[in-house]
Amino acid sequence: MGGWGEFILALVVFLISHAIPVRPPVRPWLIARLGRTGYFVCYSLASLAILLWLIVAAARAPYIEVIPPLEILRWLPNLAMPVVCLLAVAGMAIRNPLSFGGMGRREFDPDAPGILAASRHPLLLALCLWAGSHLLANGSLAHVILFGLFAVFAVVGMSLIDRRKKRELGSDWSRLAQNTARLSLRLPSPPLPLWVWATALLLWLALLLLHGPIIGMSPLP
């Protein structure tokens, strides 16, 4: 299978894989059997594998130009990805009662929200930056559909999660979210640990080096 058929199939599988495991009847069942950490690890690995297939399928789809392939636009992912990696690592390193993805062991301290001072949805913000920068750098129809959906999902997801968490947390919402923001230019408070910076740097270097062999295209202009 190739062309548009593979791309559509990969997109459907990706959407299903993100819709079913997080549903209320399914997620508690999986966590009870895999544990919280096991659930997030398995879910993350499966999501990354399907995402990789989806990206490769988009590259194999017939090329229909939507955005001109300007060389300057190819710099955008290179500028965005270090920030994306830092947001992703910092977001996974902290326990986050206001969004999803956090695997930190320490209880969340609303007076020291860490990366949540910049965004209480660091993983969704990382997704939005990754998708937006890659959409402009890869302007074919398949890539515009792919990265456009991710960007819209990230932006809409922030609003939907805020509404759901306000409803679930009730009066605790104001206390927990008082020093956070959906999106802010504030620096993390307290500053991110050195190991978070080091891990983000290693992740960025790995993605940079593996992009060509795996995706089939160098990320450098």
N, C-alpha and C positions, 0 to 999 in steps of 0.2 A: 504494500500500500504506500502511496506517496501523494504528493501534490496537496490539493485542498482537502482530500479525504482524510489523510493522516492528521493534518492540522486540526480539522473539526473534531476528529475522534480524540486527539490528545486534549483539546480544550474541554470537551465534555467530561472526560475522565478526571481532569484536574478539578472542574467545578463540582463533580459528584464527590470526589475525595475530600473536598473542603466543606461540603454541605452535610454529609452524613455523620462523620465521626464527632462533630461538635454538637449534634442534636442532644437535647436533654436525656432521652432514653438511652442513647448509645454511649455518650461520653462517660457517665458514671459507671456504666457496665465495664468499659475498657479500663478505666482508672482502677476499679476494684480488682481487676485481674492483672494489670501490668504495673500498678503503682503510679503515682503522679509523675515521677521522673521518667519511668519507663514509657508511659503514655506519650509524654512530650517528645522523648527521644525518637520513638517509633514513628510518631506522627510527623515530626520534622524530617526524618530521613525519607519517609515515603513521599512527603510533599516535595522535597528537593529532587528526588528521582523523577517524579512526574513533571515537575517544572522544567528539568533539563530536557526531557523528551519533548515537551511543548515548545521550548525555544528552538530545538533542532528541527522540529516539524515546521515551525514558522519559517525557518531559513530555507526549507525544501519547497515551500509553497511557491506557486508561480509569482514572478515579480511584477507587481503593478505599482508604479511610482505614485506616491501621495505627497511626500515631502522631498524636495530635491536633495541629493546626497552631497551637501556642502561640507567641505573639509572642516570648517570651524565647528560644525555641530558634533563632529566626532570627538571633540575635546570634552564635551559635556559629561559623558560617563566617567572619564578619567578624573574630572574635578569632583564629581558627586560620589564616586564609590568609596573613597576614604571616609567620608561622612556617613555613608550608608553602613559601612562595616562597623564604625564606632557606635552608631545608634543600635545596630543589631546586637552587638556583644553586650553593650551596657544594658539594653533592654532585657536580655536574657539573664543577666547577672543579678537583677534585683527582683524581689518579690513584688508583684504589681497587682493590688486588689482592684485597680481602676481600669484595667484592660486585660490583655492576654499575653502569654508567652513568657512571663517572668518565672525563673526557676531558682531564685535566690533562697537561701536557707533562713536568713534573718527576717524577723517580722518587719513589715513596712513601717517606717517612722515618718509620719506626715510632716514633722519639723525638719527632717533631713531627707527629702524626696529623691536625691540623686539626679539621675537623668530625667526623671519625671518632672523636674522643674522646667525643663525645656519642652517636653511633651510627655503627657501621660500615656501616649500611644507610640512609644519609640519604634516598635516593629512596623507599625502601619506607616509612620513617617518615613522610615527607611525604604519600605516598599514603594511609597509614592515617589521619592527621589530617584530610586533605581528605575522605576517604570518611566517617569517623565523624561529623564535624561536619555534613556535608551530609545524611547519613541522618536525623539528628535534626531537621534543619530542613525536610526534605522527606519527610513521613511516609506518602506513598502507597505502595501495594504495589509498583509498578514501581520506585520510587526505593529502597525498602528492599531489594529484590532486587539492584538495581544497585550501590548503595553498600555493602551488606552483603558482596557478593562481593568488591569491591575491598578492603575492610577485612580480610576473612579471608585473601585472597590475600597482602596485605602482611605480616600477622602470621606466617602459615605460611611465607611465602617467606623471612623472616629465618632461621628455624630450618633450613629445607632448604638454603639457601645456606651457612650456617655448617657444616653437616655435609659438604656437597660440597667446600667450600674446605679443611676440615681434612683430608679424604681426598686432595685434589689437592696441597696444599702440604706435607703431611707434617710434618717437623720444623720447617719454616719458619713454620708457623702460629703457634706460641707466640711467636716473635720478632716477627712482623709485627703480631700482634693484642694484644701485651702492654699497650699503652696505649689500647686501644679498648674499646668495649662494645656489646652489642646495643642497649641503651637505658640512658642515664645522664643525670643532671642536670649533669654536668661541662661547663664551657664549652670551646669549641674551643681547642686549644692547638697552635700559636700562634694568637692572635686572627685572625679572618677579615679579609682585606684590605678596604680601603675600597671597591674596585670591586665586590666581591661584595655588600656592603650596598647600594650604589647600584643595581646590576643587579636585586637582589631587590625593592627599592622600586619601580623602574620596572615590573617584571613585575607586582607587586601592583596598582599603579595601572592598568595596562593591563587586567588581568583585571576590576578593579572597574568600569572605564568601559565595557568591551565586553560585560560580562555581560548587561546589559539588551538591547542591540541583537541579540546573537547567540543567547542562551538564551531571551530573551523575558520575562525577569523581573528586576526590580531586586534586587540582593543586600542592599540596605539595608532594615531592618525598617520 
